[in-house]
């Protein structure tokens, strides 16, 4: 897992509209980078809607919000449209960022072991360094905790 002070791993992925987005596009700006398991699942939907509800607070602080999962561009487009999500969603089917940030991990559910994305949020500073790591976040409170950390 990445730690505070480390350089955030660079990535270039497609957003919900098929446009290329790189982490380096946001140098000079704080970034909230959150990894989530899957579009349209209960926890992920609650988390995305909480970020959407708090989005004005992030905009006022000039903080970019980026959600990443391994869902397709088309899936992200439907998800964003359905829930009116105003922030960037990136598709990572090849696990470029998901692997780079160490959030592809073993999970256990009902005694069954599988691999998947562990819900994790990173705050990246204006120089592209990891400022804060929030592992195993709660979907309903993640956005509010970040705004509180940023000094809403």
Backbone as a chain_set.jsonl record, in Angstrom:
{"seq": "XXXXXXXXXXXXXXXXXXXXXXXXXXXXXXXXXXXXXXXXXXXXXXXXXXXXXXXXXXXXXXXXXXXXXXXXXXXXXXXXXXXXXXXXXXXXXXXXXXXXXXXXXXXXXXXXXXXXXXXXXXXXXXXXXXXXXXXXXXXXXXXXXXXXXXXX", "coords": {"N": [[0.85, -1.191, 0.0], [0.423, 2.237, -0.682], [2.011, 5.09, 0.849], [1.751, 8.035, 2.953], [3.27, 10.964, 1.692], [4.62, 9.74, -0.355], [5.227, 9.725, -3.913], [2.439, 9.982, -5.949], [1.282, 7.338, -7.952], [1.423, 7.688, -11.445], [-1.151, 7.706, -13.933], [-3.048, 6.985, -16.896], [-6.16, 7.04, -18.098], [-9.441, 6.237, -19.481], [-12.268, 8.404, -19.424], [-15.819, 8.628, -18.61], [-16.803, 9.564, -20.989], [-15.09, 8.663, -22.865], [-12.782, 10.116, -23.095], [-9.296, 10.826, -22.669], [-7.716, 10.862, -19.55], [-5.267, 11.955, -17.339], [-3.406, 11.597, -14.289], [-1.46, 13.539, -13.978], [-2.583, 15.716, -15.257], [-3.726, 17.213, -13.321], [-1.879, 18.51, -11.757], [-0.891, 21.015, -9.461], [-3.274, 21.242, -8.291], [-5.384, 19.992, -5.722], [-6.33, 16.563, -5.368], [-8.961, 14.287, -4.933], [-8.963, 10.984, -4.917], [-10.789, 8.251, -5.456], [-11.275, 4.804, -5.079], [-13.432, 2.267, -6.078], [-15.536, -0.702, -5.896], [-17.697, -1.441, -7.901], [-19.887, -0.146, -10.396], [-23.296, 0.861, -9.875], [-23.895, -0.792, -7.671], [-25.124, -1.302, -4.334], [-23.492, -0.09, -2.131], [-21.515, 1.301, -3.58], [-23.041, 3.022, -5.113], [-24.22, 4.604, -3.107], [-21.893, 5.808, -2.116], [-20.978, 7.255, -4.379], [-23.167, 8.98, -4.773], [-23.044, 10.421, -2.395], [-20.629, 11.787, -2.784], [-21.45, 13.309, -4.972], [-23.443, 14.891, -3.779], [-21.87, 16.396, -2.083], [-20.313, 17.774, -3.81], [-20.219, 20.546, -4.531], [-18.882, 21.67, -2.362], [-16.33, 20.595, -2.724], [-15.684, 21.772, -5.17], [-15.632, 24.475, -4.448], [-13.296, 24.517, -2.976], [-11.502, 24.072, -4.928], [-10.842, 21.407, -5.569], [-10.271, 18.424, -7.233], [-12.379, 15.657, -7.944], [-12.164, 12.255, -8.379], [-13.353, 9.185, -9.387], [-12.579, 5.739, -9.539], [-13.01, 2.621, -11.081], [-13.097, -0.834, -12.219], [-14.996, -0.975, -14.125], [-16.535, -0.608, -17.401], [-16.231, 2.063, -19.874], [-18.747, 2.597, -20.994], [-20.433, 1.608, -18.968], [-19.774, 3.383, -16.892], [-20.723, 5.727, -18.036], [-23.513, 5.312, -18.105], [-23.984, 4.987, -15.346], [-23.189, 7.5, -14.312], [-25.029, 9.153, -15.619], [-27.49, 8.151, -14.7], [-27.411, 8.738, -11.939], [-26.753, 11.387, -11.887], [-24.033, 12.284, -11.655], [-21.502, 14.571, -11.027], [-18.733, 14.524, -11.177], [-15.471, 13.209, -12.205], [-15.332, 9.992, -13.621], [-13.352, 7.181, -13.986], [-12.374, 4.553, -16.135], [-10.908, 1.452, -15.53], [-10.156, -1.215, -16.646], [-7.917, -2.791, -17.076], [-6.567, -2.7, -14.753], [-4.601, -0.765, -14.25], [-4.31, 1.698, -12.682], [-5.623, 0.777, -10.399], [-4.076, -1.454, -9.648], [-1.607, -0.145, -9.379], [-2.041, 1.516, -7.204], [-2.408, -0.298, -5.254], [-4.883, -1.375, -4.476], [-6.188, -3.618, -5.334], [-7.082, -6.422, -3.98], [-7.119, -9.389, -1.891], [-10.264, -10.633, -0.955], [-12.739, -11.625, 1.385], [-15.82, -13.229, 1.456], [-18.545, -14.524, 2.945], [-16.991, -16.771, 3.569], [-15.854, -17.367, 1.154], [-13.101, -16.842, -0.941], [-11.886, -14.216, -2.907], [-10.63, -11.936, -5.423], [-10.604, -8.39, -5.545], [-11.535, -4.892, -5.807], [-10.645, -2.975, -3.072], [-12.394, -0.709, -1.244], [-11.039, 2.381, -1.211], [-9.635, 5.562, -0.46], [-7.651, 8.22, -1.658], [-5.933, 11.217, -0.926], [-4.442, 13.549, -2.858], [-1.791, 15.798, -3.07], [-1.055, 19.178, -4.306], [1.399, 18.927, -5.595], [1.444, 16.389, -6.528], [1.867, 14.369, -4.681], [1.122, 11.844, -2.227], [-1.083, 12.757, 0.184], [-2.9, 11.888, 2.067], [-4.145, 8.72, 3.124], [-6.924, 6.699, 2.998], [-8.016, 3.841, 3.983], [-10.388, 1.175, 3.376], [-12.885, 2.641, 3.492], [-16.071, 4.002, 4.594], [-18.947, 3.982, 2.64], [-21.079, 5.876, 2.947], [-20.101, 7.998, 4.478], [-17.649, 8.86, 3.536], [-17.177, 11.095, 1.698], [-17.956, 13.314, 3.278], [-16.151, 13.066, 5.418], [-13.764, 13.643, 4.108], [-14.172, 16.31, 3.251], [-14.32, 17.48, 5.762], [-11.72, 16.948, 6.684], [-10.341, 18.545, 4.85], [-11.038, 20.951, 5.778], [-13.65, 22.218, 5.732]], "CA": [[0.0, 0.0, 0.0], [1.156, 3.494, -0.747], [2.023, 5.807, 2.119], [1.795, 9.496, 2.935], [4.549, 11.535, 1.279], [5.102, 9.092, -1.587], [4.715, 10.239, -5.179], [1.263, 9.23, -6.395], [1.538, 6.714, -9.252], [0.787, 8.295, -12.624], [-1.997, 6.831, -14.745], [-3.816, 7.592, -17.968], [-7.331, 6.185, -18.295], [-10.556, 6.869, -20.189], [-13.4, 8.79, -18.585], [-17.117, 8.114, -19.053], [-17.05, 10.021, -22.357], [-14.048, 8.129, -23.736], [-11.651, 11.051, -23.173], [-8.127, 10.432, -21.893], [-7.446, 11.67, -18.359], [-4.059, 11.537, -16.615], [-3.265, 12.24, -12.987], [-0.61, 14.731, -14.144], [-3.424, 16.828, -15.712], [-4.226, 17.924, -12.154], [-0.791, 19.12, -10.973], [-1.265, 22.36, -9.051], [-4.609, 21.144, -7.713], [-5.581, 18.816, -4.866], [-7.181, 15.543, -5.988], [-9.521, 13.196, -4.148], [-8.974, 9.824, -5.803], [-11.401, 7.158, -4.714], [-11.412, 3.533, -5.78], [-14.63, 1.561, -5.627], [-15.652, -1.997, -6.588], [-18.53, -1.657, -9.08], [-21.021, 0.743, -10.666], [-24.676, 0.408, -9.644], [-24.087, -1.679, -6.524], [-25.647, -0.429, -3.275], [-22.475, 0.72, -1.452], [-20.838, 2.193, -4.537], [-24.007, 4.053, -5.48], [-24.312, 5.522, -1.967], [-20.655, 6.581, -2.061], [-20.978, 8.2, -5.501], [-24.19, 9.996, -4.511], [-22.523, 11.274, -1.313], [-19.665, 12.693, -3.422], [-22.228, 14.235, -5.793], [-24.107, 15.828, -2.87], [-20.831, 17.249, -1.487], [-19.45, 18.243, -4.887], [-20.028, 22.007, -4.489], [-17.849, 21.911, -1.364], [-15.035, 20.297, -3.342], [-15.449, 22.802, -6.191], [-15.253, 25.724, -3.762], [-11.909, 24.356, -2.527], [-10.718, 23.768, -6.127], [-10.368, 20.034, -5.413], [-10.832, 17.513, -8.231], [-12.855, 14.377, -7.433], [-12.056, 11.219, -9.41], [-13.691, 7.83, -8.973], [-12.022, 4.729, -10.446], [-13.346, 1.199, -10.913], [-12.725, -1.55, -13.438], [-16.131, -0.967, -15.049], [-16.283, -0.063, -18.74], [-16.601, 3.451, -20.162], [-20.204, 2.603, -21.175], [-21.025, 1.428, -17.642], [-19.597, 4.655, -16.181], [-21.594, 6.728, -18.64], [-24.872, 5.039, -17.609], [-23.965, 5.227, -13.902], [-23.132, 8.949, -14.113], [-26.283, 9.733, -16.097], [-28.568, 7.685, -13.828], [-27.348, 9.373, -10.624], [-26.363, 12.781, -12.085], [-22.729, 12.437, -11.005], [-20.818, 15.693, -11.684], [-17.274, 14.397, -11.115], [-14.83, 12.319, -13.175], [-15.275, 8.545, -13.396], [-12.377, 6.597, -14.907], [-12.476, 3.119, -16.381], [-9.592, 0.825, -15.371], [-10.331, -2.662, -16.788], [-6.608, -3.457, -17.07], [-6.043, -2.538, -13.384], [-3.403, 0.078, -14.279], [-4.286, 2.505, -11.456], [-6.063, -0.084, -9.295], [-2.881, -2.197, -9.24], [-0.573, 0.811, -8.989], [-2.364, 2.066, -5.884], [-2.454, -1.411, -4.311], [-6.231, -1.597, -3.941], [-6.67, -4.92, -5.815], [-6.671, -7.262, -2.863], [-7.919, -10.555, -1.553], [-11.441, -10.323, -0.151], [-13.474, -12.812, 1.829], [-17.245, -13.008, 1.623], [-19.199, -15.798, 3.279], [-15.996, -17.838, 3.542], [-15.307, -17.513, -0.197], [-12.005, -15.904, -1.179], [-11.772, -13.724, -4.276], [-9.892, -10.678, -5.51], [-11.409, -7.268, -5.991], [-11.12, -3.563, -5.37], [-10.969, -2.614, -1.701], [-12.813, 0.697, -1.259], [-9.948, 3.161, -0.63], [-9.558, 6.932, -0.964], [-6.368, 8.912, -1.509], [-5.905, 12.652, -1.193], [-3.156, 13.838, -3.506], [-1.552, 17.24, -2.964], [-0.842, 19.94, -5.541], [2.646, 18.502, -6.24], [1.309, 14.997, -6.969], [2.266, 13.445, -3.617], [0.019, 11.35, -1.413], [-1.233, 13.531, 1.413], [-3.671, 11.098, 3.034], [-4.654, 7.429, 2.653], [-8.097, 6.287, 3.782], [-8.366, 2.479, 3.573], [-11.667, 0.573, 3.792], [-13.785, 3.725, 3.879], [-17.507, 3.751, 4.609], [-19.515, 4.693, 1.493], [-21.969, 6.979, 3.286], [-19.441, 9.097, 5.192], [-16.338, 9.155, 2.944], [-17.102, 12.461, 1.154], [-18.028, 14.264, 4.4], [-14.883, 12.98, 6.151], [-12.732, 14.333, 3.337], [-14.424, 17.748, 3.355], [-13.945, 17.863, 7.124], [-10.254, 16.936, 6.688], [-9.886, 19.685, 4.056], [-11.4, 22.166, 6.513], [-14.843, 22.815, 5.108]], "C": [[0.887, 1.243, 0.0], [1.04, 4.235, 0.581], [2.102, 7.309, 1.908], [3.2, 9.96, 2.57], [5.111, 10.929, 0.008], [4.508, 9.795, -2.802], [3.537, 9.367, -5.599], [1.548, 8.625, -7.765], [0.737, 7.376, -10.377], [-0.084, 7.249, -13.313], [-2.637, 7.657, -15.844], [-4.928, 6.609, -18.309], [-8.41, 6.952, -19.046], [-11.674, 7.213, -19.205], [-14.703, 8.262, -19.198], [-17.475, 8.533, -20.477], [-15.994, 9.527, -23.336], [-12.858, 9.059, -23.906], [-10.538, 10.57, -22.246], [-7.907, 11.411, -20.741], [-6.215, 11.08, -17.669], [-4.019, 12.238, -15.267], [-2.469, 13.54, -13.124], [-1.388, 15.938, -14.686], [-3.822, 17.733, -14.554], [-3.126, 18.508, -11.267], [-1.164, 20.566, -10.677], [-2.627, 22.404, -8.38], [-4.663, 19.91, -6.828], [-6.552, 17.867, -5.562], [-7.655, 14.559, -4.923], [-9.699, 12.048, -5.128], [-9.581, 8.665, -5.03], [-11.62, 5.953, -5.609], [-12.611, 2.801, -5.194], [-14.829, 0.297, -6.456], [-16.465, -2.013, -7.888], [-19.667, -0.649, -9.173], [-22.332, 0.05, -10.301], [-24.848, -0.661, -8.574], [-24.455, -0.775, -5.345], [-24.61, 0.474, -2.606], [-21.823, 1.726, -2.376], [-21.756, 3.326, -4.986], [-24.14, 5.072, -4.353], [-23.075, 6.409, -1.882], [-20.637, 7.642, -3.161], [-21.99, 9.323, -5.27], [-23.769, 10.938, -3.381], [-21.488, 12.253, -1.87], [-20.401, 13.73, -4.271], [-22.878, 15.308, -4.916], [-23.102, 16.827, -2.279], [-19.999, 17.974, -2.54], [-19.203, 19.759, -4.868], [-18.936, 22.381, -3.492], [-16.458, 21.646, -1.911], [-14.687, 21.358, -4.384], [-14.986, 24.109, -5.559], [-13.798, 25.692, -3.304], [-10.955, 24.079, -3.692], [-10.056, 22.393, -6.024], [-11.057, 19.166, -6.461], [-11.246, 16.214, -7.545], [-12.84, 13.388, -8.59], [-12.393, 9.872, -8.787], [-13.161, 6.843, -9.995], [-12.541, 3.348, -10.058], [-12.95, 0.496, -12.208], [-13.882, -1.661, -14.424], [-15.759, -0.3, -16.372], [-16.686, 1.41, -18.828], [-18.126, 3.54, -20.273], [-20.927, 2.469, -19.834], [-20.939, 2.735, -16.841], [-20.551, 5.715, -16.723], [-23.034, 6.555, -18.133], [-24.991, 5.376, -16.127], [-24.018, 6.732, -13.621], [-24.448, 9.61, -14.524], [-27.425, 9.403, -15.124], [-28.608, 8.442, -12.494], [-26.861, 10.823, -10.678], [-25.047, 13.092, -11.364], [-21.903, 13.503, -11.733], [-19.298, 15.567, -11.761], [-16.787, 13.351, -12.12], [-14.905, 10.866, -12.715], [-14.325, 7.972, -14.436], [-12.514, 5.08, -14.939], [-11.073, 2.499, -16.35], [-9.695, -0.704, -15.488], [-9.023, -3.445, -16.745], [-5.905, -3.332, -15.716], [-4.752, -1.712, -13.323], [-3.293, 0.894, -12.984], [-4.638, 1.65, -10.244], [-4.881, -0.902, -8.755], [-1.812, -1.272, -8.706], [-0.785, 1.388, -7.6], [-2.577, 0.966, -4.84], [-3.83, -1.714, -3.739], [-6.892, -2.868, -4.482], [-6.174, -5.946, -4.811], [-7.598, -8.455, -2.686], [-9.066, -10.12, -0.641], [-12.113, -11.635, 0.236], [-14.929, -12.43, 2.039], [-17.91, -14.36, 1.812], [-18.238, -16.977, 3.146], [-15.357, -18.057, 2.183], [-14.245, -16.426, -0.414], [-11.985, -15.508, -2.66], [-10.916, -12.462, -4.256], [-10.819, -9.598, -6.036], [-10.842, -5.97, -5.463], [-11.581, -3.351, -3.933], [-11.217, -1.105, -1.702], [-11.788, 1.538, -0.478], [-9.939, 4.547, -1.262], [-8.181, 7.512, -0.662], [-6.599, 10.403, -1.729], [-4.499, 12.945, -1.684], [-2.964, 15.352, -3.513], [-1.237, 17.859, -4.329], [0.435, 19.555, -6.284], [2.589, 17.048, -6.706], [1.782, 13.971, -5.957], [1.049, 13.022, -2.8], [0.018, 12.084, -0.078], [-1.95, 12.72, 2.492], [-4.154, 9.819, 2.358], [-5.79, 7.032, 3.59], [-8.519, 4.893, 3.329], [-9.738, 2.059, 4.11], [-12.662, 1.611, 4.304], [-15.241, 3.278, 3.864], [-18.146, 4.599, 3.502], [-20.318, 5.941, 1.867], [-21.254, 8.196, 3.86], [-18.127, 9.555, 4.572], [-16.216, 10.601, 2.469], [-17.095, 13.491, 2.278], [-16.733, 14.251, 5.208], [-13.782, 13.734, 5.424], [-12.925, 15.843, 3.418], [-14.033, 18.256, 4.741], [-12.421, 17.946, 7.234], [-9.709, 18.177, 5.961], [-10.274, 21.02, 4.695], [-12.55, 22.918, 5.9], [-15.249, 24.112, 5.788]], "O": [[1.956, 1.271, 0.61], [0.092, 4.032, 1.339], [2.469, 7.788, 0.835], [4.192, 9.427, 3.067], [5.975, 11.522, -0.64], [3.429, 10.383, -2.731], [3.641, 8.14, -5.6], [2.013, 9.332, -8.659], [-0.469, 7.589, -10.259], [0.215, 6.056, -13.276], [-2.753, 8.877, -15.734], [-4.671, 5.489, -18.752], [-8.31, 8.166, -19.227], [-11.987, 6.448, -18.292], [-14.677, 7.534, -20.191], [-18.347, 7.931, -21.102], [-15.995, 9.92, -24.502], [-12.009, 8.824, -24.766], [-10.791, 9.991, -21.189], [-7.911, 12.627, -20.932], [-6.13, 9.873, -17.444], [-4.539, 13.344, -15.12], [-2.774, 14.529, -12.457], [-0.908, 17.067, -14.59], [-4.21, 18.882, -14.765], [-3.4, 18.952, -10.152], [-1.693, 21.263, -11.542], [-3.085, 23.463, -7.951], [-4.054, 18.889, -7.149], [-7.474, 18.299, -6.253], [-6.866, 14.062, -4.12], [-10.498, 12.137, -6.061], [-8.987, 8.154, -4.081], [-12.088, 6.07, -6.741], [-12.781, 2.726, -3.977], [-14.353, 0.218, -7.589], [-15.986, -2.542, -8.891], [-20.323, -0.334, -8.181], [-22.462, -1.17, -10.402], [-25.855, -1.368, -8.573], [-24.123, 0.411, -5.36], [-24.82, 1.684, -2.519], [-21.604, 2.876, -1.996], [-21.306, 4.449, -5.211], [-24.169, 6.275, -4.61], [-23.177, 7.606, -1.614], [-20.315, 8.801, -2.899], [-21.698, 10.487, -5.544], [-24.101, 12.123, -3.407], [-21.467, 13.419, -1.477], [-20.019, 14.9, -4.288], [-22.866, 16.489, -5.262], [-23.454, 17.976, -2.009], [-19.077, 18.713, -2.196], [-18.093, 20.204, -5.159], [-18.153, 23.298, -3.74], [-15.515, 22.376, -1.606], [-13.539, 21.794, -4.474], [-14.073, 24.766, -6.059], [-13.141, 26.732, -3.252], [-9.758, 23.877, -3.488], [-8.878, 22.228, -6.343], [-12.283, 19.171, -6.567], [-10.54, 15.725, -6.663], [-13.424, 13.639, -9.644], [-11.796, 9.469, -7.788], [-13.277, 7.079, -11.198], [-12.519, 2.956, -8.891], [-12.524, 1.135, -13.17], [-13.775, -2.353, -15.436], [-14.799, 0.467, -16.452], [-17.393, 1.927, -17.963], [-18.734, 4.451, -19.712], [-21.925, 3.149, -19.598], [-21.905, 3.142, -16.196], [-21.116, 6.503, -15.964], [-23.691, 7.533, -17.775], [-25.977, 5.977, -15.699], [-24.804, 7.182, -12.787], [-24.923, 10.524, -13.85], [-28.223, 10.272, -14.772], [-29.682, 8.753, -11.979], [-26.587, 11.423, -9.639], [-24.96, 14.031, -10.573], [-21.631, 13.362, -12.925], [-18.642, 16.423, -12.353], [-17.584, 12.698, -12.793], [-14.582, 10.548, -11.571], [-14.469, 8.24, -15.629], [-12.737, 4.427, -13.92], [-10.168, 2.956, -17.047], [-9.361, -1.416, -14.541], [-9.021, -4.631, -16.415], [-4.78, -3.804, -15.552], [-3.912, -1.932, -12.451], [-2.294, 0.793, -12.272], [-4.023, 1.782, -9.186], [-4.712, -1.024, -7.542], [-1.177, -1.571, -7.695], [0.176, 1.712, -6.9], [-2.888, 1.254, -3.684], [-3.937, -2.251, -2.637], [-8.033, -3.167, -4.129], [-4.994, -6.295, -4.794], [-8.692, -8.518, -3.246], [-8.878, -9.355, 0.304], [-12.057, -12.621, -0.499], [-15.238, -11.444, 2.708], [-17.843, -15.228, 0.942], [-18.618, -18.047, 2.671], [-14.419, -18.845, 2.06], [-14.464, -15.254, -0.11], [-12.059, -16.361, -3.544], [-10.528, -11.982, -3.191], [-11.698, -9.853, -6.859], [-9.821, -5.942, -4.775], [-12.757, -3.525, -3.615], [-10.356, -0.325, -2.11], [-11.679, 1.428, 0.743], [-10.204, 4.693, -2.455], [-7.625, 7.327, 0.421], [-7.363, 10.801, -2.608], [-3.508, 12.636, -1.023], [-3.859, 16.098, -3.91], [-1.164, 17.173, -5.349], [0.552, 19.824, -7.48], [3.577, 16.527, -7.224], [2.07, 12.83, -6.318], [0.069, 13.76, -2.699], [0.986, 12.036, 0.681], [-1.649, 12.847, 3.679], [-4.524, 9.822, 1.184], [-5.637, 7.029, 4.812], [-9.3, 4.767, 2.386], [-10.182, 2.528, 5.158], [-13.21, 1.481, 5.399], [-15.597, 2.301, 3.205], [-17.909, 5.805, 3.436], [-20.242, 6.955, 1.172], [-21.752, 9.315, 3.739], [-17.543, 10.538, 5.029], [-15.24, 11.272, 2.807], [-16.313, 14.441, 2.239], [-16.263, 15.304, 5.639], [-12.956, 14.393, 6.057], [-11.963, 16.582, 3.629], [-13.475, 19.346, 4.87], [-11.889, 18.897, 7.806], [-8.734, 18.784, 6.406], [-9.886, 22.084, 4.212], [-12.443, 24.104, 5.587], [-16.229, 24.74, 5.387]]}, "num_chains": 1, "name": "protein.A"}
